[in-house]
Amino acid sequence: MRFFRYLEIAFAFCVLALLVGCASPLQKADNLAMTDPESAIAAYRQIMEAKPGSPEAQQAHFSIAETYYKRMDSHQKGLEVYEEVTEAYPKTRVSGEANWAIGMHYYQAQDYEKARGKFAKVTEEIPGTTKADDAALAIGKCYEELKKYEEAAKLYEEFSKTHKEHRRAAQAGLDAARIYERELGKPDEAIETYKHVASEYSLSSSGREARESLAGLGVDASEIPQLPEAEAEQIQTEPTTAFGTRTRRRATNVPRAGIESRYREEEQQSRSVSPDFGVDPMDILPIVSMDSQGTMYDAMYMFGSMSLQSGQYKEAGALFERAIQLAGDKPWDSAARAYFGLAKSYKGIGMDDKAEEMFKEAIKRDRKIIDSMIVSGETLYGDGDYEEARLHLLQSS
């Protein structure tokens, strides 16, 4: 019996070795990027040279940009490589993803016209995908920031009517109605749009909000036609995944109270003001929908990094804090850096005790964070910021 037990163990090790050995060069480079981004970039370049123009080479090129921007915090170099991707592989998924990343950068930098142009490229490059849908909504947000309210309202209204299964379709309708009512002074258009949301999305919190808004405008919403319950539930409970495929969750057997409870839970989870930073992260990140692939907390981490770099400590802290909460116990390779960013944010608003606690949590998750702290200290010293340099080096010791 013992012999067979040893045989089982040996077989398991052989299978494990086989699986590890079968990892593609791209997968190996992705794994390397978590701990040694510079070596990962070299590996990605080898893939590009070995298979020029192939899907693997395209993904490797895009991953170089991602590594510079997200793992090495070299935003300018990352943007340059994202642009290389868009020029080298037009009308491909990686080009659409690269344009999205550049658009998000410009949006955070409050250069809304440039952001709008990049988001428009996404809708052209990868139409019919969830990323393209998110980009369309992002264009609406850019129009709002540019005070082009007529364009924003029309975009949101059209999106709400043509993308009924999208997770933010109901909210897009509400946004259109709100703009008609408050920014454009067009109550008739606002009422019609509120009626559409109240009818098509009757089981959602947006549907209820539309009815409340109609009541505020003196309209009796009790006679507004609603979709049959089964059809309404199916439309309103189909979240979208990261690259355009939709995970269909039929809810025809779920009690109405259960559906409404889930919506309240999602709404409460997505929106709340951080007690330490006094900021609702959803006010900073209004254009990315949460999905089963972790898009929300990855996007929050990215926006948090941008905010931190520009010295917006409250905004950065709220974003890092919520990203960590949403990730929970899921495996997340940015977790240590999120805690590191949160620590810096606490430091920026003068909460040194909390900063120290988060620094320790970051180091516990990845000892390489100490190297980042040493580099930060040396950079500050070279810039003549001796007191800050001293603090960074003390924290790394």
N, C-alpha and C positions, 0 to 999 in steps of 0.2 A: 504493500500500500504506500509506503514511504517513497518507493521508487516512482510510482505513478504521480505522487504529489510533486516530486522534484521535476518530473517530466512536464507537468502542467505549468509549473513556474517557468521552466526553461522555454516552453512554447509561448507563454505570455510575453516574455522578454523579447523573443524573436519577432513576434507580431508588432510589439512596440517599436523595435528597431526598424522594422520594415516600414511602418507608418512614418516614422521620423525621416527615414531615408527617402521616402517617396514625396516629401514636401517639395513643391516646385521652387525654383529660384526666387520667384516673386514672393511666395509665402515666407521663405527664409529671410528675404530682405525685410519684409514687413515685421517679422519677429525681431530682427536685429534693430529696427528703428526704435523699438521701445527702450533699448538700453544704450545703443551706440549709433546715434543718428548719422554721424559723419561716415561711418563704415557702411551704413545702410544706403546712403546716397551713392557711394562708390559701387555697391552691388546693383542698385537700380540702373546705373549707367552701363554696367556690363551687360545687363539684360537688353538695354536699348541698342547696344552695339551688336549683340549676338543675333537679335531678331528685329531689325529696323522696320518700323511701320506696322508691326504685328499688334494684335490686341494686348499682348503682354508688354510690349515696348511702350504702347500708349499709356497703359496703367502705370508702368514704372516711371514714366516721365511725369505723370500727374502726382505720383507718390513722392517724387523729389520735391515738388512744390509744397505738398502737404507737410513734408518733413521740415523744410526750411521754416514754413510759416507757423506750424502748430507745435513742433517739438523743439525747434531751436530758437523760436521767437525772433527769427530774422525775417520780419515782415516784408521789407523792401525786396529782398532776394526772392522770397516766396512769390510775391506779386510778379516779378520778372519771369519766373518760371511758369506761373499760371498763364501769362500772356504767350509764352512760347508754345504751350500746349494748345491754346486756342488757334494759333496760327498754323501749327503743324498738323492738326487733326480736325479740320472743320466738319461740322455736322455729325459729330460723334458724341457718345455719352461723356467721355472725359472732357471734351471741349465745353459741353454744357455745364458740367460740374465745376470746371475752372472758371467759367464766366460767373457762375453763382458765387463762388468764393470771392472773386474780385468785387462783385456787386455788394456783397455783405461788408467787405472792407470799406468801400466808399460810403455805404449807408451809415456805418458806425462813425466814419469821419465827417459825417453830415454834408458830404458832397452828393446831394440827392440827384442831380442831373446825370452825373457819371454813373451813379448806382442804377438809375432807371435804364440807362443805355445797356448796361451789362445784364440786367434782369431780362430786358427785351431779347437780348441775344440767347438767353437760356430758353425762352419760349420758342425761338426759331430753331435752335440746335436740337432740342430733344422734346418736340411737341408730344402731348399725350401722356407724359410722365408726371408723377407727383411733384418732382422738382420743378417742372415747368409750371404746374399749377401754383406752387408756392411762389415762384418768380412772378407770376401774374398778380398775385396779391401784394407782393413786395412793390411792384410798379405802382399799385394803388396807394401804398403808404408813401412812396416818393412823391406822387402827385399831391397828396395831402400836405406833406412838408413844404412843397413848393407853392402851396396855396392854389393849386390848380384843381379846385373843388369839383367843377363840372366833369372833368375827365375822371377824377377819382370815383365820383358817384356812379357814373355810367359804367365804369369798369367793374365795380363791386356788384352793381345790379345785374349786369350780364353774367358775371361769374356765378352768382347765386342761382340764376335760372338755368344755366347750362352745365353746372357741376354739382348736381343735387346730392351726389354720394360723397363729395369731398367733406372732410371733417370741419372745415371752416366755411362751408357754403352758407349756413344760416347766419353766421357772424358777418359775412360779407354783405348779406342783405340788410342786416341791421346797420352796418356802417354806411351803406348807401342811403338808407332812410334818414339816419342821423345827419348826414351831410346835407341832404335836401332840406331837412327841417331847420337845422341850426346855422349852416354856413351859406346856403343859397336862398333861404327864405321861400321855398317852394313847398307849401304844405300839401298840395294835392298830390305831387309826386311822392312825398314822404308817406302819406296815408296809403297810397297804392302799394308802395314797397313794404311797409309794415304789414299790410294785409297779406301780401305774398308770403312773408316769413311766418306769420301766424298760421296760415293755412298749410303750407308745405312742410313746416318744421314744428308742428303743433306739440310734439312730445318733448321737445328740447327746452332748455332754459332760455334760448334765444326766442323760441316761439312764445313763451310766456312773457318775456320782456317786450316783444312786439305788441302783444295784447295790452300790456300796461301802458305802453307809449300811445297806442290808439285811444285808450281811455283818457289819457292826458290831453289828447287833441279833441276830445269830445265825441269820439266815434264809438258806437256800440259794437264790440267785437264778438258778441255772443252768437251772431248769425253767420259769422264767416265760415265758409265750408272748409272741412278738414279732410285730409286723406284718410282712407280706411286704415284702421289702427295697425293691421299687420304690415301694410305697405309703408306706412309712416315709420314704424319701428325698424323695418329693414333698411330704409334710406338713412335713418339717423343713428345707426349703430354699426356702420362699416368704416372703421378707421383705415387710413392709407398708410402704406409702408414706404420705405425710403426711396425706391427707384421705380415708382410707377405701378407696381403690382398692388392690388387691393386684397387685403385679408377679409374675406366675407364672413361676418358673424351674424347669422340669422337670429332674430330675437322674437320670433312670432310666439314662442312659448314662454316668454319671460313676462311676469306680471308687470302692469304699468307702473306700480309703485317701485319695483326693482329698477326699472329703466330710469325713472326720474331720480331715484336715489343715486344711481351711478353718475348721472349728469351732475348732480349737486356735488358729489365727491370729487369728480374731475375738475369742476369749476373751483372748488375750494383748494384743491391741490395746486392748481395752476396760478392762483392769484392770492397773495397775501403779502403784506408789507413786512420786510425783515425787521425784527425788533432792534437789532444792533445798528443797522445801516439806514433804517427809515426809508427804504426804497422798495417798491414792488417791482421785481425783476421783469414781470410781464409788460410793464410800461416801457422798459428798455428794449425788450425783445418781442414785439407784437406780431411778427410775421412768420414765425416758424411753428408748425403744428407738431405736437408730441406724437410719437408713434412707437411701434414695437421695436424699432431698430435703435432707439436711443438718440434720435435726432435732436430732441429738445435739450438734453443735458450736454451733448457735444457742442451744440450751437451756443448754449449759455457759457460753456467753458471758453469758447473762442471769443465771444463778445466780452467776457470778463477779462481775458488777456489784453484785448484792445483797450478797454477802459482803464485797466491798470497802467498800461504803457503811457496813456495820456494823462495820468494823474487823477482820474476820477475814481477815488477810493471807495466812496459809498456805493456807486453803481457797480464797480468791479466786485466788491464784497458781497453784495446782494446776489449777483449772478453766480459767483463761485459757490456761495452757500446753497443756493437752490439747486445747482447742478449736482452737488454732492448728495443732497437730499433725494433727488429724483433717481440718481444712479443706485442708491441704496447699497445692497450687498452684491449687485451684479459685477462681474469682472469688467473693469474699466481701466485701460492703460493710462488714462490721464488723471486718475484719482490723486496720485501723489502731487502732481503739479497743481491740481485744483486746490488742494490743501495749502500748498506753498503760496499760491496766489491769494488765498483767503488770509493767510498769515500776513502777507505784505499789505493787504487791504486794511486789516485791523491795525497794523503798525501805522498806516497812513492817516488813520483817524484818531490815533493816540491811545488805542486800547492795547497796551503792551502785554498785559497778562494773557489776553485772548490770543494775541499774536504768537506768544511763546508756546501756548498750548497747540496752536495749529502747526507751527514749525515742527514740533515734536511729532505730531501725527503724520506730517508729510515725510519726515525722516524714517519713521517706523515703517512706512509703506515702500520707501525707496531710498536707500542710503546714498544714492547718487545725487540726491537733493543737496547734500552737504557740499558737493563740488560746485553746484550752481551758486550756493551762498558764498563760497570762497571767491568765485569769479566775480560775483556782484560786488563783494567787498573790495577786491583789487581794482575793479573798474572805478568805483567811487573814490578810492584813494588816488588813482591816477587823475581823476577829475578835480581833485582838491577838496572833496567833500569828506574830510577826515573823520568827523564824528559819526556820520552814517556808515562809513567804511569800518570803523571800529566796532560798531554794533553788529554789522553783518558778520564780521570775522569772529566776534565773541559768540554769536549764536551758532556758528558752524563748529565751534570747538567742543 
